[in-house]
Amino acid sequence: MKLNIVGACQALGCGRDGVQYGPDSLRKNGLMEKLKHHNISITDSGNIYNDESIVCLPNKKLKNYEKIADFCNRLADKVSQSFSEGYFPLVLGGDHSLGIGSVCGASKALNGDDLCVIWIDAHTDINTQDTSPTGNIHGMTLASALGFGDEYLSSICGVGAKIKAQNLVYIASRDIDEGETKILRDNDIAVFHMNDIVAEGVDKISERIYSHLMNLATSKIYLSIDIDVIDPILAPGTGVPVPNGIDKNTLLKFIDVIARTKKIKGAELVEVNPTIDDKNNTTSYLAIDIIDYLISRVKENLN
């Protein structure tokens, strides 16, 4: 297994400063040292930053559009190159608007029709510019990936859909806007909601997730984890906290189930904001533990 780490220092998609420091916080708090015990090849490609020379036009519906579009195009190229060179790309965020680029890069390299994207997140991030209550693009990532919205949103990283709606899977969502609910329903997108987890239990939901993934006509998975899926009492360092989330052990259970498919080809962990974390860097250390477990399970299931 060859791992390529890419830092995506983006904060313009969320409207809250500090999350751009997430990648370096993970490195500073021991991510690389933690991963060395897996005895795999690790390349750190450094960070991608916004191009400050780009001027963003006033746009309340798509805030900071020009810089985010440029950033995501460059991230897409980096992720696609990583796949093409035989690496398992691990993207560190950064706000979740970066997913427009990472999903596009995965789609380019792996064939979007054969790609399942799993979104483990408190939010579904599938607003368009017309349904978004904020205009923050980190809440529109998957609308862009699916080719929804106006030409500006849907054409970031190339015109049209990068993945199929039936190959998008949400896990542990619990804060869904009204417009998003309609989009999810109209496109019959799979959502394993937090309410389902509470009602049915982790074990039953896990087996339902596994069955669903194995029944999809796809052979590859790109996994996206937003740290805000964890309850904010346990993960305080994130910008859009939502109460009543899952704990670390539940997330690791879901990772385990997904890894059992032997289809995970790349992943990202996003929305760690060290500037609002507690003094013990709890959220950064939690994110490192999650990444460590993910790599261990991916490596094991490659053998």
Backbone hydrogen bonds, N-H to C=O, Kabsch-Sander energy under -0.5 kcal/mol:
donor,donor_aa,acceptor,acceptor_aa,energy
3,L,1,M,-0.5
3,L,41,S,-3.5
4,N,88,F,-2.1
5,I,3,L,-0.5
5,I,43,T,-3.1
6,V,90,L,-2.5
7,G,46,G,-3.0
8,A,92,L,-3.4
9,C,7,G,-0.7
9,C,48,I,-2.2
10,Q,8,A,-2.0
14,C,11,A,-1.2
15,G,11,A,-0.8
16,R,11,A,-0.6
19,V,16,R,-0.7
21,Y,18,G,-1.7
22,G,19,V,-1.7
25,S,21,Y,-1.9
26,L,22,G,-2.1
27,R,23,P,-1.9
28,K,24,D,-3.0
29,N,25,S,-1.9
30,G,27,R,-1.7
31,L,26,L,-2.2
34,K,30,G,-2.3
35,L,31,L,-2.0
36,K,32,M,-1.2
37,H,33,E,-0.5
37,H,34,K,-0.6
38,H,35,L,-1.8
39,N,36,K,-1.9
41,S,1,M,-1.5
43,T,3,L,-3.0
45,S,5,I,-2.8
45,S,43,T,-0.7
48,I,7,G,-2.8
50,N,9,C,-0.5
52,E,50,N,-0.9
54,I,51,D,-1.5
56,C,54,I,-0.5
57,L,55,V,-0.5
63,K,135,G,-2.3
65,Y,62,L,-1.3
68,I,64,N,-2.2
69,A,65,Y,-3.0
70,D,66,E,-2.0
71,F,67,K,-2.5
72,C,68,I,-2.9
73,N,69,A,-2.0
74,R,70,D,-1.9
75,L,71,F,-2.4
76,A,72,C,-2.6
77,D,73,N,-1.8
78,K,74,R,-1.9
79,V,75,L,-2.8
80,S,76,A,-2.7
81,Q,77,D,-2.4
82,S,78,K,-2.2
83,F,79,V,-2.3
84,S,80,S,-2.5
85,E,81,Q,-1.7
86,G,83,F,-2.1
87,Y,82,S,-2.4
88,F,2,K,-3.2
90,L,4,N,-3.0
91,V,89,P,-0.5
91,V,267,A,-2.3
92,L,6,V,-2.8
93,G,91,V,-0.5
93,G,269,L,-2.8
94,G,8,A,-0.8
95,D,10,Q,-2.7
98,L,95,D,-1.8
99,G,96,H,-1.5
100,I,97,S,-1.9
101,G,98,L,-0.9
102,S,98,L,-2.2
103,V,99,G,-2.4
104,C,100,I,-1.4
105,G,101,G,-2.6
106,A,102,S,-2.3
107,S,103,V,-2.6
108,K,104,C,-2.6
109,A,105,G,-2.0
110,L,106,A,-2.8
111,N,107,S,-1.5
112,G,107,S,-0.7
114,D,111,N,-2.2
115,L,112,G,-1.3
116,C,220,K,-2.8
117,V,167,N,-2.1
118,I,116,C,-0.5
118,I,222,Y,-2.2
119,W,117,V,-0.5
119,W,169,V,-3.1
120,I,118,I,-0.7
120,I,224,S,-2.9
121,D,119,W,-0.9
121,D,171,I,-1.2
124,T,175,D,-0.6
127,N,139,G,-2.2
131,T,128,T,-0.5
132,S,128,T,-2.0
138,H,13,G,-2.6
139,G,136,N,-1.6
140,M,137,I,-2.3
142,L,125,D,-2.6
143,A,125,D,-0.7
144,S,140,M,-2.1
145,A,141,T,-1.9
146,L,142,L,-1.7
147,G,144,S,-1.3
148,F,143,A,-3.0
154,S,150,D,-2.7
155,S,151,E,-0.9
156,I,153,L,-1.0
158,G,155,S,-1.8
160,G,154,S,-0.5
162,K,145,A,-3.8
163,I,145,A,-1.2
164,K,112,G,-0.5
167,N,164,K,-1.7
168,L,165,A,-1.6
169,V,117,V,-2.5
170,Y,190,A,-2.3
171,I,119,W,-2.1
172,A,192,F,-2.6
173,S,192,F,-0.5
174,R,122,A,-2.7
175,D,122,A,-2.3
181,T,177,D,-2.2
182,K,178,E,-1.5
183,I,179,G,-1.8
184,L,180,E,-3.0
185,R,181,T,-2.3
186,D,182,K,-3.0
187,N,183,I,-1.5
188,D,185,R,-1.1
189,I,184,L,-2.1
190,A,168,L,-0.9
192,F,170,Y,-2.5
193,H,191,V,-1.1
194,M,173,S,-3.0
196,D,193,H,-0.5
197,I,193,H,-1.8
198,V,194,M,-2.3
199,A,195,N,-2.3
200,E,196,D,-3.0
201,G,197,I,-2.0
205,I,201,G,-2.1
206,S,202,V,-2.6
207,E,203,D,-1.9
208,R,204,K,-1.9
209,I,205,I,-2.7
210,Y,206,S,-2.5
211,S,207,E,-2.4
212,H,208,R,-2.5
213,L,209,I,-2.6
214,M,210,Y,-2.3
215,N,211,S,-1.4
216,L,212,H,-0.7
216,L,213,L,-0.7
218,T,216,L,-1.1
219,S,114,D,-0.9
220,K,114,D,-1.2
221,I,263,K,-2.6
222,Y,116,C,-2.7
223,L,221,I,-0.5
223,L,266,G,-2.3
224,S,118,I,-2.9
224,S,222,Y,-0.5
225,I,268,E,-2.3
226,D,120,I,-2.8
226,D,224,S,-0.5
227,I,225,I,-0.5
227,I,270,V,-2.2
229,V,226,D,-2.2
230,I,227,I,-1.5
231,D,246,I,-2.5
234,L,231,D,-1.7
235,A,231,D,-1.7
238,T,236,P,-1.7
246,I,229,V,-1.8
251,L,247,D,-1.9
252,L,248,K,-2.7
253,K,249,N,-1.8
254,F,250,T,-2.0
255,I,251,L,-2.5
256,D,252,L,-2.4
257,V,253,K,-2.2
258,I,254,F,-2.4
259,A,255,I,-2.8
260,R,256,D,-1.7
261,T,257,V,-0.5
261,T,258,I,-1.3
262,K,259,A,-1.9
263,K,258,I,-0.6
265,K,221,I,-2.9
266,G,221,I,-1.0
267,A,89,P,-2.4
268,E,223,L,-1.8
269,L,91,V,-2.2
270,V,225,I,-2.5
271,E,94,G,-2.9
273,N,237,G,-3.0
273,N,271,E,-0.7
276,I,273,N,-1.5
277,D,274,P,-0.6
281,N,278,D,-2.0
285,Y,281,N,-2.4
286,L,282,T,-2.2
287,A,283,T,-2.5
288,I,284,S,-2.2
289,D,285,Y,-2.1
290,I,286,L,-2.2
291,I,287,A,-2.6
292,D,288,I,-2.7
293,Y,289,D,-2.2
294,L,290,I,-2.5
295,I,291,I,-2.7
296,S,292,D,-2.0
297,R,293,Y,-2.3
298,V,294,L,-2.6
299,K,295,I,-2.7
300,E,296,S,-2.1
301,N,297,R,-2.0
302,L,298,V,-0.8
302,L,299,K,-0.9
303,N,299,K,-0.8
303,N,300,E,-0.7
